Amino acid sequence: MKTQAAIKTWTKDSRRMFAIDPGEVHCGTATFVGKDCFEVQEFSPARLFLELESLLRTDMLDVVVMEEFRLYPGKANEQSFSQIKTVEVIGVIRYLVARWSGALLVQQPALIKKPTRARMKALGIGNRAVTERKGGHCADAVLHGQHYIMHGYEKYEE
């Protein structure tokens, strides 16, 4: 695992963040050291759980940033009778972070994606996931990480 090898080289002075955009089939992740996006990856939910638990065990992460799930009224009909598997993925992530006493920050996608994308563009900050053609979940994970860097703390899970 590239992320685990890299995490061992981080210093105690670097703020280390793992940003996650969860999904039913694919979950995008972005690993940040300080203000730099070090790596983007896409995992299946099961693989993400193993990777996250492994990272949390190292005690080298300062914060996990994750997209929050909201069922918007306009999407309610298409989700009728759905198991909404993304919510289950989020629940496992919350459990793992709590189990390993990590800090979890959740962000509402509707509030951060457009403004963060615009601010990154204005500041000339590229989205590594887009450059590396990693997919939508990875690109969104980068946005969540960048939003955290630009705006700091919003809402921690206790």
C-alpha positions in Angstrom: 0.0 0.0 0.0 1.6 3.2 -1.2 -0.3 5.3 1.4 1.1 3.3 4.3 4.7 3.5 3.0 4.3 7.3 2.6 2.7 7.8 6.0 5.8 6.4 7.7 7.9 9.3 6.3 5.6 12.0 7.6 6.9 14.1 10.5 5.1 14.9 13.7 5.1 18.6 12.5 3.0 17.8 9.4 -0.8 17.8 9.6 -2.0 14.6 8.2 -5.5 14.2 6.7 -7.4 11.4 5.0 -10.4 12.7 3.0 -13.1 10.3 1.9 -16.0 10.5 -0.5 -18.0 7.4 0.2 -20.1 5.5 -2.3 -22.0 2.2 -2.7 -19.5 0.6 -5.1 -16.5 3.0 -5.1 -15.0 5.3 -2.5 -12.6 8.0 -3.4 -9.8 9.0 -1.0 -7.3 11.8 -0.9 -4.3 11.8 1.5 -2.9 15.2 2.5 0.3 16.1 4.2 0.1 19.7 5.3 -1.6 21.6 2.4 -0.4 19.1 -0.2 -2.5 16.3 -1.7 0.0 13.5 -1.6 -2.1 10.7 -3.1 -5.6 9.9 -4.5 -7.0 6.4 -4.7 -10.3 4.7 -5.3 -11.3 1.6 -3.3 -14.3 -0.7 -2.9 -16.0 -0.1 0.4 -14.5 -3.3 1.9 -11.0 -2.3 0.8 -11.5 1.2 2.1 -12.4 -0.2 5.6 -9.1 -2.2 5.7 -7.1 0.8 4.5 -8.7 3.2 6.9 -8.3 0.9 9.9 -4.7 0.3 9.0 -4.0 4.0 8.8 -5.8 4.7 12.1 -3.8 2.0 13.8 -0.5 3.9 12.9 -1.7 6.9 14.9 -0.3 9.1 12.2 -3.6 10.7 11.1 -4.7 14.0 12.6 -8.1 14.0 11.0 -10.4 12.1 8.7 -12.7 14.3 6.6 -15.7 12.7 5.0 -18.7 13.7 2.9 -22.0 13.6 4.8 -25.0 11.9 3.3 -28.3 13.8 3.0 -31.3 12.5 1.2 -32.6 15.6 -0.6 -36.4 15.8 -1.4 -35.7 15.8 -5.1 -33.9 12.5 -4.9 -36.3 10.8 -2.5 -38.4 9.2 -5.2 -35.5 7.6 -7.0 -34.2 6.2 -3.7 -37.6 4.7 -2.7 -37.1 1.1 -1.7 -33.3 1.5 -2.0 -31.1 0.1 0.8 -29.0 3.3 0.5 -25.8 1.4 0.9 -23.7 4.6 1.0 -25.2 5.2 4.5 -24.0 1.8 5.6 -20.5 2.7 4.3 -20.6 5.9 6.2 -21.6 4.1 9.4 -18.7 1.7 9.2 -16.3 4.7 8.7 -17.8 6.4 11.7 -17.4 3.3 13.7 -13.7 2.7 12.7 -12.7 6.3 13.5 -14.5 6.2 16.9 -12.9 2.8 17.6 -9.4 4.1 17.1 -10.2 7.5 18.8 -9.7 9.5 15.7 -11.0 12.9 14.8 -13.8 12.9 12.2 -15.0 15.9 10.3 -18.2 15.6 8.2 -19.0 18.1 5.4 -22.2 18.6 3.5 -21.4 18.3 -0.3 -24.0 20.9 -1.3 -22.2 23.5 0.8 -18.6 22.9 -0.2 -18.2 21.5 -3.7 -19.0 24.5 -5.9 -17.3 27.2 -3.7 -14.2 25.0 -3.1 -13.9 24.3 -6.8 -14.1 28.0 -7.6 -11.6 29.0 -4.9 -9.2 26.3 -6.0 -9.4 27.6 -9.6 -8.9 31.2 -8.5 -5.8 30.2 -6.4 -4.4 28.0 -9.2 -4.7 24.8 -7.2 -5.3 21.8 -9.4 -7.3 18.7 -8.5 -4.9 15.8 -8.5 -7.7 13.3 -9.0 -8.8 15.1 -12.2 -5.2 15.3 -13.5 -4.7 11.6 -12.8 -8.1 10.7 -14.2 -9.1 8.9 -11.0 -12.9 9.5 -11.1 -15.6 11.5 -9.5 -15.3 10.1 -6.0 -11.6 10.8 -5.8 -12.1 14.3 -7.2 -14.7 15.0 -4.5 -12.4 13.6 -1.8 -9.8 16.2 -2.9 -12.5 18.9 -2.7 -13.4 17.9 0.9 -9.7 17.9 1.8 -9.1 21.3 0.2 -12.2 22.8 1.9 -10.9 21.6 5.2 -7.5 23.2 4.5 -9.0 26.5 3.3 -11.7 26.8 6.0 -10.6 24.7 9.0 -12.9 23.0 11.3 -16.6 22.8 10.8 -18.3 20.0 12.7 -16.6 17.2 14.5 -18.2 13.9 15.5 -17.9 13.3 19.2 
